[in-house]
Amino acid sequence: MKVIIADKSHIKYAEIICETIAESAAVRGTGIARRTPEYIATKMENQNAVIALDGDKFAGFCYIERWGHGKFVANSGLIVHPDYRGGGLAKKIKHKVFEHSRTKFPDAKVFSITTGLAVMKMNSDLGYKPVTFSELTDDPTFWDGCQTCKNYDVLTRTNRKMCLCTGMLYDPTKPEKKEPKKIKEKVFNRLKHIKETMFLKKDKK
């Protein structure tokens, strides 16, 4: 198994990457900002993505997006093929794409929005902190990408202040002076439950 920076030689995997992301979202019942194979291919050409391969077989993927004129970057589309889940590959990909983001865009703040508890914990271990959406990019193009998410109505009716996703941010201008505090999974579970209670009950009225 190898986890490497993707390039144009990996464009042949773009279709299966998009299919795997969509299938995973359907199984989990979560929202997702859809991306096309062409979009994924561009990320590979610009070396703004990380891919995991088992020989020639696709195993996992994540890509980098720049927002706010480069002031922010996001590590998006983290996915592991079903055949390789449960072995810690997601964490390896997450670490690789985070290191690549910090090397390629050293002054940018790195952020993530997700409903996934596992991703929240990985972000926390890397030094991300939960933040309000107001601390993330205000680039309208980023938020427009959420239109394909089934929870987009929650985002719009709160004027982009919050959603079922949790915003997390790594700020390179505020380095940790000590080992980042580990946030327990039950904390994220409680946060997710509160959001679902707030917004999903409104939909049933």
C-alpha positions in Angstrom: 0.0 0.0 0.0 1.3 3.5 -0.9 -0.1 6.9 -0.1 1.3 9.5 -2.5 0.7 12.9 -4.1 -1.5 12.3 -7.1 -0.6 13.6 -10.6 -1.9 13.4 -14.1 -1.0 9.7 -14.3 -3.7 8.9 -11.8 -6.6 10.6 -13.8 -7.8 7.1 -14.8 -9.1 6.7 -11.2 -11.2 9.9 -11.2 -14.4 8.0 -12.1 -14.2 5.4 -9.4 -13.3 8.0 -6.8 -16.5 10.0 -7.6 -18.5 6.8 -7.5 -17.0 5.7 -4.2 -17.7 9.1 -2.6 -21.3 9.1 -3.7 -22.0 5.5 -2.6 -20.5 6.1 0.8 -22.6 9.2 1.3 -25.7 7.2 0.3 -24.9 4.5 2.8 -24.3 6.9 5.7 -27.3 9.0 4.8 -25.2 12.2 5.0 -25.0 15.2 2.8 -22.2 15.7 0.3 -21.0 18.4 -2.1 -20.7 16.4 -5.3 -17.7 16.6 -7.6 -17.2 15.5 -11.2 -14.5 13.3 -12.5 -13.3 16.3 -14.5 -12.9 18.3 -11.2 -11.0 15.5 -9.6 -8.8 15.2 -12.6 -7.9 18.9 -12.3 -6.8 18.4 -8.7 -4.5 15.6 -9.8 -3.0 17.6 -12.6 -2.2 20.4 -10.2 -0.9 17.9 -7.6 -3.5 19.1 -5.1 -4.6 15.6 -4.1 -3.4 12.5 -2.4 -4.2 8.9 -3.5 -3.7 5.5 -1.9 -3.0 2.6 -4.1 -2.7 -1.1 -3.5 -0.6 -2.0 -6.5 -2.8 -0.6 -9.3 -6.0 -0.8 -7.3 -7.6 2.3 -6.0 -7.8 2.3 -2.2 -8.4 5.9 -1.0 -8.3 9.6 -1.9 -8.4 13.2 -0.6 -7.9 16.6 -2.3 -7.0 20.2 -1.5 -9.1 23.2 -2.3 -8.0 26.9 -2.0 -10.4 29.6 -1.0 -10.3 33.3 -0.1 -7.4 34.1 -2.5 -5.3 31.4 -0.8 -5.9 32.5 2.8 -7.7 29.2 3.4 -7.3 25.6 2.2 -9.6 22.7 2.8 -8.8 19.0 2.7 -12.0 17.6 1.1 -13.4 14.4 -0.3 -11.7 12.0 2.0 -12.7 8.5 1.0 -11.5 5.0 1.5 -12.7 2.2 -0.8 -14.9 -0.3 1.1 -12.3 -3.1 0.6 -9.8 -1.2 2.6 -11.8 0.3 5.5 -11.1 -0.5 9.1 -7.3 -0.7 8.8 -6.3 2.9 9.5 -5.9 4.0 5.9 -8.1 7.1 6.3 -5.8 8.4 9.0 -2.7 7.9 6.8 -4.4 9.7 3.9 -5.5 12.5 6.2 -2.0 13.0 7.6 -0.5 12.9 4.2 -2.9 15.5 2.7 -2.5 17.7 5.8 1.3 17.6 5.5 1.1 18.4 1.8 -1.2 21.3 2.4 1.1 22.8 5.1 4.1 22.4 2.8 2.5 23.8 -0.4 0.4 26.5 1.3 2.4 27.2 4.6 0.6 30.5 5.4 -3.0 29.3 4.7 -5.4 28.3 7.4 -6.6 24.7 6.9 -10.3 24.0 7.5 -12.8 21.2 7.3 -16.5 20.8 7.6 -17.9 17.4 8.2 -20.6 15.3 9.9 -18.2 12.3 10.3 -17.1 11.6 13.8 -14.0 9.7 12.7 -12.9 12.7 10.6 -13.5 15.1 13.5 -11.3 13.0 15.7 -8.5 12.9 13.1 -8.7 16.6 12.6 -8.5 17.1 16.4 -5.4 14.9 16.6 -3.7 17.1 13.9 -4.4 20.3 15.8 -7.7 21.5 14.3 -10.1 23.1 16.7 -14.0 23.3 16.4 -15.0 26.8 15.2 -18.1 28.7 14.1 -18.7 29.0 10.4 -17.9 32.7 10.6 -14.2 31.8 11.2 -14.0 29.9 8.0 -13.7 31.3 4.5 -16.4 33.7 3.3 -15.7 32.8 -0.3 -19.2 32.4 -1.8 -17.9 29.8 -4.3 -17.1 27.4 -1.4 -20.6 27.7 0.1 -22.2 27.4 -3.3 -20.6 24.0 -3.5 -22.9 22.9 -0.7 -26.0 23.2 -2.9 -25.8 19.5 -3.8 -25.9 18.5 -0.2 -29.3 17.3 1.1 -28.8 19.6 4.2 -28.4 22.8 2.2 -31.7 24.1 3.4 -30.3 24.1 7.0 -27.3 26.2 5.8 -29.5 28.7 4.0 -32.1 29.2 6.7 -29.3 30.0 9.2 -27.7 32.5 6.8 -24.6 30.2 6.6 -24.0 30.5 10.3 -24.3 26.8 11.0 -25.4 23.4 9.7 -25.3 19.8 10.6 -21.6 19.8 9.7 -19.1 20.9 12.2 -16.5 23.4 11.2 -12.9 22.8 12.3 -9.8 25.0 11.7 -6.0 24.7 11.9 -4.4 28.1 12.2 -0.7 28.2 11.5 -0.4 31.6 13.1 -1.4 30.1 16.4 0.9 27.1 16.9 0.3 24.8 19.8 2.9 25.3 22.5 2.1 21.8 23.8 0.7 18.6 22.5 -2.8 19.3 21.1 -5.5 18.4 23.5 -7.3 15.2 22.4 -11.0 15.7 22.1 -13.0 12.6 23.1 -15.4 11.0 20.6 -18.3 11.4 23.0 -17.9 15.2 22.8 -18.3 15.1 19.0 -21.2 12.7 19.4 -23.0 15.1 21.8 -22.3 18.0 19.4 -23.8 16.1 16.5 -26.8 15.0 18.5 -27.5 18.6 19.5 -27.4 19.8 15.9 -29.6 17.0 14.7 -32.1 17.8 17.4 -32.1 21.5 16.6 -32.6 21.2 12.8 -34.2 17.9 12.0 -37.1 18.4 14.4 -37.9 21.7 12.6 -38.2 19.8 9.3 -40.8 17.5 10.8 -43.1 20.3 11.9 
